[in-house]
Amino acid sequence: MTPEMEIREKLNELGRNLWWTWRPDVRSIFRDLDPRLWQEVNHNPTALLRDTPGEVLVRRAEELGLESRVHHAFRRLAEYMGSAPGDGGVHLGPLRVRPVAYFSAEFALHEAVPIYSGGLGVLAGDHVKSASDLGVPLVAVGLYYSRGYFRQWLDREGWQQETYPEVKNPDMPLELLRDDHGEPITVALETAAGALQVALWRVRVGRSDLLLLDTDVEGNSAQDREITSRLYGGDHRTRIRQELVLGVGGVRALRRLGICPGVLHLNEGHTAFALLESCRAQMEDEGVDFPTARDRVSRQAVFTTHTPVEAGHDRFEPELVEEVLGGLRKALGLGPEEFLGLGRVDPADRGEAFCMTVLAMRLSDRANAVSSLHGHVSRRMWRRLYGGGRGLEVPIGHITNGVHVPSWLARPMHLLYERHAGRDWARRSYRPEEWAGLEALDPGELWETHQVLKRRLVRFARERLAEQAARRSDPEASMARLRTVLDPEVLTIGFARRFATYKRATLLLDDVDRLARMVGKVERPVQVVFAGLAHPHDQGGKQYIQRIFQLGRDPRFEGRVVYLEGYDMNIARLLVQGVDVWLNTPVRPHEACGTSGIKALLNGVLNVSVLDGWWAEAYDGRNGFAIGRGGSHADPQVQWRRDAEELYRVLETQVVPEFYHRGPDGVPTEWVQRMKQAIVTLGWRFSSNRMVLDYLRRAYLPAADGISSGLV
């Protein structure tokens, strides 16, 4: 084998395991091969290697000493895969032979695998990565969306438009599973229109595997092949059929591969049909009736709810449920009304729709919300399901979400932290003592590192804005101005997330004249970077985007208020690493957790947020800024006005003065002290390693041992 072939083979192997997505030293190898091409292929190693000729690979290897770096990375991957499990693997009990099966409708692992929408997918992706790092045996189950989620672009009026590019291609870092004869492995589902074949794909995520189910299979009808084509696309009939494939097909896929899970973890109600199929399998394997099978499956089930708003829970009409699930209902030996009652708060109410969240809660011994406040909200929301008692009597606990530190921490910050906390601190990021060493961070060095990341964001924003203008055929003079917008020395506020109306993206725009005075101050100016997607059917969210876009054309805000199109994980990383302030303005208590602010704090970005979700339990007065005191007025318009006034007050009297108050060395001493306080006190509490260990100790191990307890 020639040196070129060996390097290419090892690079291909590195690219096929998404371990590289949280290894900056490995990412840098791919980037250094061809920085421009790396950006053009959306940071996809497989596509990069496909488009890099052999002679270029050899030349770059010689110029950069690439060969030794590749060999070193390859050995590190082998060591990681073959090493003893991490801290999560000390007391695994039955999970060693019967792993956790983690079901989710979406997984956000990296922008090179665009099968995600937003926060739910990011949380699921971080959960899988932490399970890998900790050595918790886990197999994830999702859907392979051949067109993924939409890509966003804005027309000349600032109205969001959507395109659905083809995702399924040979450059994706996944493999089609085949049997010993080389034939694709499939599982069959029974539907009213006949049998449906589902293919299986595998994504390697460190030590963990993600199985993706795909109905785009030869032999299926044209309609059936489209079931898994788009994430959150189509009507109710498409949605329930996707959930049939995910839940029922997912359990059958695990059985087909010889995987017998000890725990069924359902990430949101979309996945609840997995419990019904598990009951059917128990009845078939053990010869028991439905009540017995239900009892056994419920003891294994862990259900996580993320939705504090009634309208956010999937509900289906009885006729549609019978059409799609009639065959499964009969296999369970249940009559139509008995079956529908499993998904109704009041089983006897024939006018009530079938709710996936109700089904999941009825069939799970353990249920949890994703923050402390969200736990209170969920107990109130679902108390009728448990007899209508007081909230404290409802068996829904909480495990607050976290983020995967190595995936979201910028490399310059990572290197800075390593010097003070040790090389392996990130692996033990859930331990407070691992962060204590960061108290010794030199304020000047921390500020300097932050400025490097901020300048990187500004460069990217200028390029992206010019590209957007070119696509709209804006005048050349306009594009030239966009290449100079934003100032790295100016206080920069970031707002980037799903543009659901309850997140109130335009709260900052409530008093445009007041905002203009803030933005236009000569000595202490402010600039704001927006990004995010509105659901294709969310007209209110689209109107928010349009208003922000058009405000950026107002001469008072030109170059100071900008909107970046095409929000994805790459833009999210740049923003949470590069802005000064992370703004979060939801209607309390509608934000279940809101992990984007956690990603920001890891990088020294200060939160300015309503006391909702994770921030309600994180804010201590010295690690960021709060909007209001945690109250909620019965009149939404009154609450909007109060929160807007409080937001302006906090910015004008606290945030702006503190940011611009500089010491003799040019460092904002009080500001940097807040940065350090946030990093040291919150980094460990809100890491996904801590989160997964909480699930392991409070849910997975008890569920695998069959110990019944509703609170996690």
N, C-alpha and C positions, 0 to 999 in steps of 0.2 A: 504494500500500500504506500503510495507516494505521500509526502508530507501534506500536500494540498488536499488529497483525499481524506487523510486522517483528520485534518482540521475541520473540513467540511462535515464529515460524519459526526464528529464530536459536537460541532455547533448545531447540527440538526437535532441531535439527541437533547442538547440543552434547551433548544427552542420548543421541543415537544412536551416538556414538563413546565407548567406555569410557575414553578419554583423561582424561575428567573425574574418574575414580576415583582418579587420583594427582595431581590438581591441586586443592589445598585452596581456592584462590581461586575456582575454578569451582564446587566443591561448596558453598561458602558462598552463592553466588547462589541455588541451588535451595533451600537451607535457609532463607535469609532470606525467601523468598517466603511460606512458611508453616511455621514450625518444627514445630508439632504435626503437621500433615499430612505433612511430610517424614518424621517418625518412623513415622506410621501406614502409609505406603506402602513402608516398609522401604528408604527412601533411593533410591527409583526415580524418576528425573526424568520419564519418560514418564507414569507414573501420577499424579505430582504435577501436571503440566501439564493432564492430562485433567480433574482434579478442581478446578482453579483457574479460576473464572469470569473472563471478560474484564475486568469492572469491577474485580475484586480485583487482577488483574495490573497494570492501569493505576495503581491507587491505590498499590500497593506499589512500583511503579517510581518514582513521584513521591516517596514518602516516603524511599526508601533510595538515591536516585540510581542506580537499578538499570539504567536504559537505558545509561549510559556503561559500566558494568561488563560488561553483556552484549556490547556492541560490542567492548570490549577483549578479552574472552575469545574471542569468535568470530574476531577477527584473530589471536590467539595460536594457536588451533587451525589456522587456515589456514597460518600461518607454520611451525608444527611439521610439518604434512603436506607442505608444499612445500619445506622446507629441505633442504640437503645432508645426507646421512646423518651420524650421529654418529661417535664414535671407531671403532665397529665397521665403518664403511663405507670405511675407507681402503684396505684391501687385500682386496677381496672376490673378485677373480678371477671364476671361472665362476658363483659364486653370484648375481651380478647378473642373469643370465638364467635360471639354474636354481636356484631357492631351496631352502632347507631345508624339508622336510615333517616336521612335528613331531607325532607321534601320541601321544595319551594318552587313557585311559579317562575322565578327569575333568579339569575346569578350574575353579579357583576364582578368579574375577576380581573379584567383588563380591557382597554378599548379595542384590543386586537380580537376580542371575542364579543362582538356587539349583540348580545342576546339579553340585554337588561334595559330597564326603564329608568330606575332611580333608587331611592333610599332602601326599599325592601331588598332589591337585588344586591346592593353594596353590602348591606348587613349580612345577607346570606353568603356572599363571596368571602367576606372577612371571617365569618364563622368557620367556613371550610378551611381557610388558610391557618387559622389558629388551632383548629383540631389537628392539622398536620404537624404544626410546630410542637404542640404539646404531646403528640403521640396518642391522641384519643382516637380509637378506631371508628371511622365514620365514612359512610358512603352516601354521597348526595345524589338526589334524583330531581331532574328538571325536564324541560322541553327544549328541543332544538328548533328554534324559530328560523326558518330558511330565509326570511326577509327581516328578521330582527325587529327592532323598534324603529320608528321613523327617524330620518335625518331632517333637521330643521333648517329652513332658510327664510329670510324676510324679504317681502317684495318692496317696491319703492315707497309704499305707504306704511311700511313697518308691520304688515300683517303676516302672521306666521303661515308658512306653507310647508307641506310634508312630502317627502319622497321615501320610498321603501326599496332600498337597494338589495340586490341578491347577496345574502350572507353566506349561503352554502357554497363553498369553493374549496379547492384542494389546498389552499394556503392556511386554512384554519388549523390550529394546533390540537387536533383531535383525531380519533381513529374510529372507523366503523368496525364494530365487533363482529367477528366471523367464527364459525364453528370449525371443527377439525377437518372438514372437507373444503374449507375456504368459502363457504356460503354465508351470507349475512345472517346473523342471529335475529330472529323476530319473535314477537309475542302476538297473540291474536286476542281481539276484543269482539264481543258480540254486540251488534247494534241492530236497530229496527230495520236497517237497510242491508244487513248481512254482516259477514265477518270483516273486521278491520285489522290490517297487519301494521305492526309498529316496529321499526328498526331501532337499534341501540347504538349509540355513540359513546365513547369514553374520552373524558378530558382528565389528564393527570395534573393534580394540584398538590405538588409535593408528595407526601405520603398518602394523601386522600385521593379518592376517585370521584368524579362527577359523571353520572350516567345521564345522557340526554335522549329523550324519546322523540321519534320522528315518524310522522305518518306519510311523508313524501316518498312512498314506496311503490315500486312497479306492481301492478295488480290491484291496487286500491282505486276507487273511482276518483275522477277529477276533483269532486267535492271533498272527499275524504283526504286526498293528498294535501288539501289546503288547510286542514285543521290546525296544524302546527306552524303555519306559515308566518303569522304575525303575532307579536306579543301584545296582549290586550287589544286585539283587533276584532272586528266583526260584531255581530249582535249577540243576544243572550244564548241563542242556540249554538253559536260557535264557541262561546265561553264555556257552556256546560260540557260540550264535547271535548274541549281542551282539558277541562278538569277531570273528565272521565279517563282520558289518556294518561294524564299525570298521576292520578291516584290509583286507579285500577291497573292501568298499564305499568305504572311504576312498581307496584307490588309484584306483579307477574314477572317483570324483568328481573327483579332481585331473585325470585325463585328460579327462574330460568338459568341464572348464572350461579346457582348454588349458594346464594347469600341468605342466611337466616338471621334477620336482625333481632337484637334483644330489646331495642328501643325504636319506636316510631315517633320521630320529632316532626311535627307539622308546623311549618312556618307560614302562618295565616290560613284562612279558611279555604282558599282555592284548592288545598291539598286534601280535604277531608274525606274524599271517596276512598283514599288509601285504607281507612279504618274499616269501611264496609267490605272491601275486597279481602282484607286480612281476616275478617270474621268468616267470610265464605270459605277461605282456604282452611281455616281451623275446622269448620264443619265438615269439609271434605276429607281432611287428613285424619281427624280424630273421631269422626262419627258422632259429634255432639250437636245439640240444638243451638239455636241462635242466642238465647240468653246466656248459655254457658260460654259460647265463643265470644260474645260481647264482653263478658266479665274478664276473660283472659286478655283480650286485645286492649281493653281500657286500662288495665294495669301496666301495659307496656307503653301507652300513648302519652306524649308530652305535646301540648298545644300552646303555641305562642300567638297571641293576638296583637296586631299593630294598629288597629283602626278605632279611634275614639269617637267616630261619627257614624250614626246609624246608616246613613246613605252609602257608606263605604263598604258595607258587607254584601256579598253576593247573595241574591235571592232569585229563585226561579219559580215559575208557575207550575202547578201540579201536572198539567198536561205535558209540559216539556220534560219534567222529571220522569214521568212514566215512559215517555217516548225513548229517552236516552238510557234510563236505568231499569226499565221494566224487566229485562232479563236477569239482572243482578238481584232485583227484588224477589223474583220467583226463586232464584237459587238460595236465597236466605230464608225462604219459607214464610215470607211476610205478605200480608194483604196490602192493598194500595194505601189505605188510610193509616195503617200501623207503620208502614214505611215512611209516609210523609210526616207522621208525627215525630219521627226522629229529628227532623229539621225545623220543627215549630216550637216556639216558646210555649204555646198552649196546644198540645197535641190534638185536642178535640175541636179546635177552631179550623173549620174547613175553608174559611176565607183567608187564612194566613198563608203567605208564600213560604216556600221551602228555603231555609237559610243555611248556608254552608258553615257559618260560624257556630250556629246552634248545634248542628250535627257534630262538629268537632268537639264542642264542649260536652255534649251528652255522652260521647264515646271516649273521653279522655279523663283519666283519674287526676292528671296534673295540667293545670292551665296557668299561664302567666302573661302579664303585661310587660312592657319594655322600659318602664321607668316607674318611680315611686308614685308620681302624680297620676300617670296613666293607669296604674293599678287601682287607685281610688275611683277614677272615672269608669273603668271597666266593671268594677264591682257594682257601681250604681246602675250602669247601663244594663247589666245582665241579671240583676237580682230577681226579677220575675221568673227567670229560668230555674232558680234555686229556691222557689217558694216565697219570694217577695220579702225576705227578711232584711235586716239592716245590712249595710254594705260590708261590715266586718265579718258577717256570717257567710258571705259568698266566697267559695273556694277558688279565688283567682289571686295569685300572688304577683310578684314582679321580680324580674331579673333585668337590671338596666343594661341597655345595649352598650357596646364598645366598638372600637375600630382597630384594625390590624396595624399596629404601629409601623412595622417595616414597609408596609405598602404605601403609607401616607406621609411619612416623615421625609422631608427633602434630604438629599444626600449631603449637602453642606451642613445641615443641622445634625444629621446622623454622625458625621465625622467629628463635629464639635462635641456632641454628647459622649462619644466613645472615649475621648480624652479624659473626661471627668468621671464617667460611670463605668468604664471598662468595656472591652470589646464585645462581650456577650450580654450586655445589659438588656438589649431589646428582647432576647429570648425569655428573660425573666421580668418582662415589663409589667406584670401584674403585682409585683412586690414593691411596696413603697420605699424600702431601703435602697432599691436599685436606682431610684431617682434622686435620693438625698444628696448624692455627690454633685448634682447640678446646681445646688445652692452656691457652689464655688465658681460658677460661670462668671467670667469677667464681663461687666456690663458693656464695655466697648466692643469686645469680641462678639457678644451676642447680637448687638445692634448692627455691627458691620456685616455679620452673616445674614441677618434679616434683609439688609439693604441689597445684598447680592441677589437674593431671591426676588426682591421687589423689582429690581432692574430687569431681571429675566422676564417677569410678568409683563412689564411695560413693553419690552421688545416684542413679545408674542402678540400682545393686544394690538400694537400698531400694525404688524403684518396681517393679522386676521381682519382688522377693520378695513385695511386697504383692499384685501381680497374680496370682502363683502361688497365694497363700493364698486370694484371692477366688475363683479358679476351682475350688479344692477346697472352697469354702464353709466355710472356717475361721471361727471366731468373730471378731467385729469387734475385740475387744480384742487378739487375736493379730495382726491386720493392723495395728493401731495401733502395736504394739511393733516390727513389722518395718520401719515407716517411720522408726525411729530406730536400727536396728542399724548396726554397724560405726562405727568412730571414725577420722577422717582422721589423728589424731595417733598412732595405734597402729601398730606394725610389722605390715605386711600381707603375707602370703604368698599367692601365686597358684599354682594348679594347674589347668590347663585343656588338654585334649587328648582324643584318642580313648581310651576306657576299655578298651583291650585289657589283659588281665590281666598281660602281661609289663611293662607300664608301672607297675604296682604303686601305684595311686592311694592305697591305704590303708596304705602303709608308715609314714606319719606317725602313723597311729592304732595302731601296734603296741603301745604302752604307753599306754593311755588315761589312767591316773592321772598319769603323767609329763607327758603333753600338757596335762591339765587344770591342773597346777601352772604350766606355762609360760603358758597362756592367761590364767590368773586372777591373775597377779602384779599387784599394785596399781601399782607404780612402773614396771614394764617388761612390760606385757602383750603378747600376740600374738593376731592374728586371721587366719583362713584363708578364702579364697574359692575354691571349687571350681566347675568347669563341664566339660562334655564329654559325648560320646555313646558309648554302647555299641552295638555291632552288634546288630540285632534278635535274632540267634540266639546271642549271647554271654551266656550265663546268668551266668558268672563276673563279667563286666564290670558287668552289671546289679546283681549282689549288692554289688559295691563301691559303686555309686551309692547303693543303698538304705542301706548301712551309714553312709555319710557323712550322708545325709539324716536318718536317725534319731539320729545323734550330735548333730546340730544342735538336736534337741528336748530333749536332756539339759540340765538347768538349769545345769550347769557350763560348757556351751558355747553356750548360747542367746545369739544376737547376736554371737558370736565365730567360729563355724564355720557357713558358709552355702553353699548349693548353688544356682547359677543355672541354670535350665532353658533349653532351646531354644538350645543353643550354636550359633553361626554366626560369620561373619567379623566382624560388628559387635561381638559380645561379645568375640571374640578380640582385636580392636583395643583395646577399652576396658581389658581386663585387662593386656595386654602394655605398655600405656602408663601404667597407673595403680597397679599394685601396687609394693611395695618389693622383694620377692624373688620370683624365678621358680623354682619347685621342679620338679625332674626326677629321677625315681627308677626308671628302667628296670632290668631285669636285664641287666647287661653280658654280652656285647656285642650285645644284641638291638635296640638303637636304631641304625638305619642312619645317621641324621643328627640329626633332631630340630630343625627350624628355628624352633620357637616361642621358644626361648631367644634366638635371634639377634634376633628382632623385639623382644624385651624389652630386650636390651642397647642397641639403638639409642636407646631412650627413657630410658636411665639406670637401668634395673631390673637389679639384680644377680642372677646365677644362683647357685643352690645345687643342684648336680647331681652325679650319678654320672659318673665319667670315661668316658663313652660317646659315640658319635656325634661331632658337631662339637666338643663340649666337651673331648674327649680331646686334641684338637690346639689348643684355644684357651686353656685355663686356664694361667695363669702364676704363680699364687699371690697376685697383687695385683689381679686384675680380676674377682673373684668368689670363690666358695667351692666346695670339692670334697668329695664324700661318698666316703670311702675313698681308696685309692691305685691303683685300677685293677685289683685282683685279682678272681678269680672262683673260688669254691669249687665243688667237684664236687657237693656236696649243696645243692640250692636252699634248703632250710630253714635250713641253716647260714648261707648267704649272706644270706638275708632278715634273720636275727637280727643278723648283723654290720652290715649296711647300716643297719638301724633304729637300732642303738646309735650308729653313727657319725653318723647324721643328727641324733639328739638332742644328741650331744656338740658338733657343729658349731654347731647353733642356740644351745645354752646357753652355750658358752664363746667363740664368735666373733661370730655374727650378731647376737644380741640385745644383748650389751654394746656392740658397735661402733655399732649403730644408735642406741642411747640415750645414747651418750657425746657430749655437746653442748658446743660452745664458748660463749663469752660471748654470741654473737649468736644462739644457738639452733640453729646449723647443726652437724650431725654431721660434723666435718671429715674424719676418716679414711674414713668411709662415702662421702662425696662424692668423695674422691680415688680410691676404687675405681671409682666411677661414671665419672669422667673417664678413668681408665686403660682401662676396658672399651670406652668409646666410641671413643677415639682409636686404640687398638691393634687392635680387632676389627671396627669398623664397615666399613672398606674391605675387609678380608679376606673377610668373609662377606656381601658384597653380591651380588645376582644379576647385576649388570653385570659384576663380576669373573668370575662363574661362566660367563656366556654368552661372554665373551671367551676364557676357557679352552677352551670347546667350539669356538669359531671357530678358534683357532690350532692346537689339538691334535687336533681331530676333523673339523670341517666342511670346512675348506680342504683337508686331506689327502684326505678322502673324495671331495670334488668333483673333485680332481685325479687320483683313482685310485691314490694311493700306499698300498700295503698295509702296515698296521701294527696289531697287536692292542692295544697299550697306549695309553690316552689319559690 
